């Protein structure tokens, strides 16, 4: 999708909060603002899927180390002792 530049003016407190929250989520301020607008306009489901995909990319190695990389096809159960 083509991007359009949008310039907004906010007070320093709001700008600082946006920067801090974006950083805490590991994303740019632009993406953070985009996600807020999507949530506000009813695209929360899409935003959730994108966030889940980002999470899985970021922590894929951790899950592979903990649970292995070759689960049985169709298996949804966790290893013994995990609930």
N, C-alpha and C positions, 0 to 999 in steps of 0.2 A: 504494500500500500504506500502511496506517495506521502511524504511528510510535508507538513506546513509549519512554518515557524510562527510561534505565538509568543509575544513578549508581554509579561505581566509585571506589575509593581506591587510589592508586598512590603510590610514593615520588616525590620531586621529580625525580630523575634520569630516571625513566620518563616522567613528565609532560612534562619539557623535551624529551626525545627525540621523543615523539609530536607535540608542537607543531612542532618543527623539521622533522621528516619530512613532516608535513602541509603546512607552508608551502612546503617545497621542491617538493612535488608540486602546489602551487597549489590545495589543497583544505582544507576545514575538518577539524578534529580528529575531529568526528563521522563524517564521510565516510571519513576515513582508517581509523578503528577499524572501521567497517562493512565496508570492503574487506578488512581483515585477517581478520575473522571469516568473511566469505564465502570467502576463499581457504582458510582452515582447514577449512571445512565442505564443500569441494569445488565451490564456485561460481566457481572461478578463470576458467573460460571466459567466463562472463558478465561478470566484473570486467574481463577483458582487453578485451572488446568495448566496454564503457563507457569504459575508459581510452583505447582507440583512437579512439572517437567524440569524446571530449573533446580529444584531441590534434589531430584533424583540424579541429575547430571553432577551436581556438586558433591553428593554423598554416595555415589555409585560404588566407589572403591571401599568405603566403610561397610556398606551392605554386603559386598562381595566377600570381604574379609570375614565378616561376622557369620553370614549365612551360606557362603559358598557361591559359586558362579554357575552351577549346573543343576538347577532344580528339576524335579521330575515334571514332565509336561502335564499341565492341568492341575498340578498339586498346589494347594493353597494353605497347607498346614505348615506350622512353624516347626523347627527342629525340637526334639524332645526337651522338655523342661521349659519351653518358651510358650507364653500365652498372650 
